[in-house]
Amino acid sequence: MTLCRHIEDIERHWKLGTSDAEMETFVREFRSAAMRHFEDEISVLTELGAATDQHCRAHMTMIEEIDTALRETLRQGERNRWFALVDALERMLYDHEILEDSRYYGLLAGPASA
């Protein structure tokens, strides 16, 4: 399942009125999926010879932001707080893809065809 699909599932469960405990589980599953995705991504980039130290730090920052967002969400009492969390996850993922991953698009595309 893609990270985007995980976020869509979290949003769908929020709209269905899923319990807070289950919502927390879905967010933790997203976090685990993000960690696996990031590990795979770094492996590919390393095999292609890319410098990945900065990118690894960006991944860890994103994981820390997910953890912080979940803690803050669980502290709040309003049901709409899950919507704010979904919004934050979407923004984190989008920003990462645009600001960080885009640096590697040329490398991932391979050599240009003549």
WOLIN-V385850 format. One record per backbone hydrogen bond with DSSP energy under -0.5 kcal/mol. CO is the residue of the C=O (numbers start at 1). NH is the residue of the N-H. If there is no record, write none. Layout:
CO:NH / CO:NH
//
This chain:
2:6 / 3:7 / 4:8 / 5:9 / 6:10 / 7:11 / 8:12 / 9:13 / 10:14 / 11:15 / 12:16 / 13:18 / 14:17 / 19:23 / 20:24 / 21:25 / 22:26 / 23:27 / 24:28 / 25:29 / 26:30 / 27:31 / 28:32 / 29:33 / 30:34 / 31:35 / 32:36 / 33:37 / 34:38 / 35:39 / 36:40 / 37:41 / 38:42 / 39:43 / 40:44 / 41:45 / 42:46 / 43:47 / 44:48 / 45:50 / 46:49 / 52:56 / 53:57 / 54:58 / 55:59 / 56:60 / 57:61 / 58:62 / 59:63 / 60:64 / 61:65 / 62:66 / 63:67 / 64:68 / 65:69 / 66:70 / 67:71 / 68:72 / 69:73 / 70:74 / 71:75 / 72:76 / 78:81 / 79:82 / 80:83 / 80:84 / 81:85 / 82:86 / 83:87 / 84:88 / 85:89 / 86:90 / 87:91 / 88:92 / 89:93 / 90:94 / 91:95 / 92:96 / 93:97 / 94:98 / 95:99 / 95:100 / 96:100 / 96:101 / 97:102 / 100:103 / 101:104 / 102:105 / 104:108 / 105:109 / 106:110 / 107:110
//
